[in-house]
Amino acid sequence: MHNVTATQTVETIKKDKPDLKGTSFRLYLGGFMAAGKTSVGSKLSELTGLPFLDTDDLIEAMAGMSIAEIFATCGEGHFRELERRVLDETFKLKNVIVGLGGGVLVNPENKAKIMANGTLIMLDAAVNTIIKRASNQPGKRPLLREDNVAELLNKRRDAYKDAHFRVSTDEILVDEVASLIVQGLGLDVAKDMPKTRCETLQVRTKGTSYPVIVGRGILTSDKALNDTLQAFLGIHSGKPFIISDPITFTMFARKIKEASGFHLLPRGEEGKTLRQVSAIYEKLSQCGVDRKGLILAVGGGCVGDAAGFAASTWMRGIDIVHIPTTLIAQVDSSIGGKTAVNLPEGKNLVGTFHQPCCVIVDVNCLLSLPDEEFRQGMAEVIKYGLGEDREFFRWLSDNRRSILERDPDTLLEMVKRCIELKASIVEEDEKETSGARTRLNLGHTVAHGLEASSGYSKIKHGDAVAIGLVVAARMAVMLNLCRDETLAELLELLEFFGLPVRPDRPFDEVVAYLMKDKKFVGGRPTMVLPTEGGKCKVLQTSLELLGDAYRATTR
Ligand SMILES: NC(=O)c1ccc[n+]([C@@H]2O[C@H](COP(=O)([O-])OP(=O)(O)OC[C@H]3O[C@@H](n4cnc5c(N)ncnc54)[C@H](O)[C@@H]3O)[C@@H](O)[C@H]2O)c1
């Protein structure tokens, strides 16, 4: 018989009901080792379309060692510290299902944070069940021995006592446990989460043409992901090689079957270095990836840029499939084939053009993005609207609330439109020779100046782009290219998404950095400016006008 008991009433749970439409929620699965957290978490991920992250997996990905190795080389104390850090990472994510290592809840501080930041579901299992399940995975749990299960379980009884909801997993199947949780939480999965759906857009350049598969729930469904990939695996030798970072690998790449190997980059810009690329080459060599091999890049723009560079240079260029997981990566960096790594002398100084053979975009990835990362992407999205498609700009304005709430269907429409716009520019000007691609720099001249003058540390790229967009729109108003109303609408939209609209430093502090921009010719800036009529224009203007617009924006 199903044994469901709630330490709080189901009504209380329903009050906090996550609606799977973008509200922030974190579901934590706790319980003793082998209680079924990973299997149940994966099933819940498939049912809800939200990513599943196992804290033990993330620890292994971050440490580059198995749990058994961490215990053996650094001791349990170090492992518990890593566990605490990984748990803190989960609080930065939104809309995620987290499987907790068996010892996480033993630390009362961890437990208090979980109870405050999410919904804790306890999976209970009897001693015999645990012994039976653990014997199927020998070596995975260093603390567990057949003769000490009862004793350890007893010691942790207090830690596992309170939860928002609990389910006994003895003698019931994983699917049943998952359905009990879905019912208990009052999730209307069928309504909120329609079956995986995707459509294919095409990017056509002079030399190649490739599909961009855009949809929802692709990465959380074993079948959808592997079926989608299958079409590309057939024409390549061997198994694909995955490049990712610890968090995107743990959340999104685990369902990829039969990879030849993987390399995990440090998160963010630290991953975009020649040293990391060199480490990728070593692994590609060890894994026997040849000229017909395939790389899968799973992550944000940093992973995509570094993986793209490695793919374009390994054996003079092998194929790559991008699986972008941030808003910036989905609407911008994964489309168009620009690859790059940073040097100490500057960002993106080394790079190539290397078009992918396919891009797989699952907008459900955007549900777990921290607010700050989502906001950075919104600056680029608004840029497309202002510079390329005013109807889209109005649509963004009309749908602002649903976008902010991350309604998946609205996100799907938004991401698709951005991909179409980026694809059309890339088709026109694949290698930034005819000028069309320069239009994508709308807002970027001032943005780069702000970033450089702050030493690339105080201001985030999207925030800088937002300010750059305002300065460009103000210049356009001064030149009668744009109406005041457009500037006002832009300000309102940026502010709605929490983006800054005023520079935090005077023009004098930024001007020297601005003038290093390659778009300065003979001391005069070439600016990308929005126009009322249609696409934005690339115009040579004057430093005085730029200064006036900047100062007017500062006020
Ligand atoms: N090649 C191009 O055409 C192009 C265009 C635009 C930007 N870029 C480059 O892209 C980089 C910025 O990319 P970015 O904004 O994606 O940053 P990023 O790659 O650093 O990712 C941001 C953070 O989000 C995490 N993350 C990724 N997906 C997540 C998810 N779904 N849920 C939760 N966390 C997630 C990552 O681990 C990372 O810590 C810059 O280096 C920029 O130069 C390249």
The ligand as an SDF file (V2000), in Angstrom:
LIG
                    3D

 44 48  0  0  0  0  0  0  0  0999 V2000
   30.3550   34.0630  -29.7910 N   0  0  0  0  0  0  0  0  0  0  0  0
   29.4930   35.0470  -29.7830 C   0  0  0  0  0  0  0  0  0  0  0  0
   28.9450   35.4450  -30.8240 O   0  0  0  0  0  0  0  0  0  0  0  0
   29.1300   35.6820  -28.4710 C   0  0  0  0  0  0  0  0  0  0  0  0
   28.0270   36.5390  -28.3920 C   0  0  0  0  0  0  0  0  0  0  0  0
   27.6730   37.0460  -27.1360 C   0  0  0  0  0  0  0  0  0  0  0  0
   28.4160   36.7180  -26.0170 C   0  0  0  0  0  0  0  0  0  0  0  0
   29.4980   35.8950  -26.1450 N   0  0  0  0  0  0  0  0  0  0  0  0
   30.2970   35.5430  -24.9720 C   0  0  0  0  0  0  0  0  0  0  0  0
   29.4490   34.8470  -24.0610 O   0  0  0  0  0  0  0  0  0  0  0  0
   29.9820   34.9850  -22.7530 C   0  0  0  0  0  0  0  0  0  0  0  0
   28.8570   35.2520  -21.7740 C   0  0  0  0  0  0  0  0  0  0  0  0
   27.9690   34.1740  -21.8300 O   0  0  0  0  0  0  0  0  0  0  0  0
   26.8550   33.9290  -20.6960 P   0  0  0  0  0  0  0  0  0  0  0  0
   26.1920   35.1880  -20.4170 O   0  0  0  0  0  0  0  0  0  0  0  0
   26.0680   32.7730  -21.1560 O   0  0  0  0  0  0  0  0  0  0  0  0
   27.7100   33.6090  -19.3940 O   0  0  0  0  0  0  0  0  0  0  0  0
   28.3720   32.2650  -18.8300 P   0  0  0  0  0  0  0  0  0  0  0  0
   28.6860   31.3270  -19.9190 O   0  0  0  0  0  0  0  0  0  0  0  0
   29.4780   32.7010  -17.9600 O   0  0  0  0  0  0  0  0  0  0  0  0
   27.2080   31.6480  -17.9480 O   0  0  0  0  0  0  0  0  0  0  0  0
   26.7790   32.3440  -16.8110 C   0  0  0  0  0  0  0  0  0  0  0  0
   26.6460   31.4480  -15.5790 C   0  0  0  0  0  0  0  0  0  0  0  0
   25.4020   30.7760  -15.6330 O   0  0  0  0  0  0  0  0  0  0  0  0
   25.5620   29.3940  -15.3120 C   0  0  0  0  0  0  0  0  0  0  0  0
   24.5060   28.7180  -16.0640 N   0  0  0  0  0  0  0  0  0  0  0  0
   24.5010   28.4110  -17.3650 C   0  0  0  0  0  0  0  0  0  0  0  0
   23.3060   27.9110  -17.7160 N   0  0  0  0  0  0  0  0  0  0  0  0
   22.5500   27.8960  -16.5990 C   0  0  0  0  0  0  0  0  0  0  0  0
   21.2130   27.5160  -16.3350 C   0  0  0  0  0  0  0  0  0  0  0  0
   20.4000   27.1100  -17.2970 N   0  0  0  0  0  0  0  0  0  0  0  0
   20.7450   27.6180  -15.0720 N   0  0  0  0  0  0  0  0  0  0  0  0
   21.5460   28.0990  -14.0930 C   0  0  0  0  0  0  0  0  0  0  0  0
   22.8200   28.5050  -14.2850 N   0  0  0  0  0  0  0  0  0  0  0  0
   23.3170   28.4030  -15.5380 C   0  0  0  0  0  0  0  0  0  0  0  0
   26.9640   29.0700  -15.7370 C   0  0  0  0  0  0  0  0  0  0  0  0
   27.4690   27.9930  -14.9960 O   0  0  0  0  0  0  0  0  0  0  0  0
   27.7070   30.3770  -15.4440 C   0  0  0  0  0  0  0  0  0  0  0  0
   28.1550   30.3700  -14.1160 O   0  0  0  0  0  0  0  0  0  0  0  0
   31.0060   36.1100  -22.8050 C   0  0  0  0  0  0  0  0  0  0  0  0
   32.2940   35.5770  -22.6940 O   0  0  0  0  0  0  0  0  0  0  0  0
   30.8110   36.7190  -24.1830 C   0  0  0  0  0  0  0  0  0  0  0  0
   32.0090   37.2290  -24.7290 O   0  0  0  0  0  0  0  0  0  0  0  0
   29.8590   35.3770  -27.3330 C   0  0  0  0  0  0  0  0  0  0  0  0
  1  2  1  0
  2  3  2  0
  2  4  1  0
  4  5  1  0
  4 44  2  0
  5  6  2  0
  6  7  1  0
  7  8  2  0
  8  9  1  0
  8 44  1  0
  9 10  1  0
  9 42  1  0
 10 11  1  0
 11 12  1  0
 11 40  1  0
 12 13  1  0
 13 14  1  0
 14 15  2  0
 14 16  1  0
 14 17  1  0
 17 18  1  0
 18 19  2  0
 18 20  1  0
 18 21  1  0
 21 22  1  0
 22 23  1  0
 23 24  1  0
 23 38  1  0
 24 25  1  0
 25 26  1  0
 25 36  1  0
 26 27  1  0
 26 35  1  0
 27 28  2  0
 28 29  1  0
 29 30  1  0
 29 35  2  0
 30 31  1  0
 30 32  2  0
 32 33  1  0
 33 34  2  0
 34 35  1  0
 36 37  1  0
 36 38  1  0
 38 39  1  0
 40 41  1  0
 40 42  1  0
 42 43  1  0
M  CHG  2   8   1  16  -1
M  END
$$$$
